[in-house]
Amino acid sequence: MNTKHAALPQISEAVFQAQIVDLAHLYGWKVCHFRAARSQRGWRTPCAADGEGYVDLFMVHPKWKLKLWVEAKSLIGKRTPRQDMWAEWLIEAGCDYRLWRPTNEDFNEAVAVLGGDKKEQ
C-alpha cells in the first residue's frame, strides 16, 4: 500500500477542520472561521456581498508575515461552484490557497506549511 496517499482514519470534515485549527494554533497562527447556523430555511453561513462559498479557514501568522486560505473537505466532500470560484479568485490574486483532505499526504503538507518548514518560533 502506498502510504503517501493513504487516508487517515475516516473522520468528518468538522473533525478534520478542528485538527487543522489545533495544528495552526500550535505553530502560532491566528485563525478565522465563519460557522454556519440553523435558520428557518436550514443551515446558513451569515455573509454579505460576495461571501458565499468563502473558504473554511483564513489564517495569518503575525511573526512570519504569512497568510493562508484553507478549504477543508472530507475524503468524499466536493466543493460547491461558489467554492470553486473563490479558489480561482484567490489563486489568480496570488494568495496561498490550499484544499486539504484527511489523507497522510495532505496532513504532512499541513504540518510543513503551518510549521513554516520548521521555522524557529
Helices and strands as residue ranges (DSSP letters): H 13-26, E 30-32, E 37-39, E 42-44, E 57-61, E 66-72, H 81-92, E 97-100, H 104-114
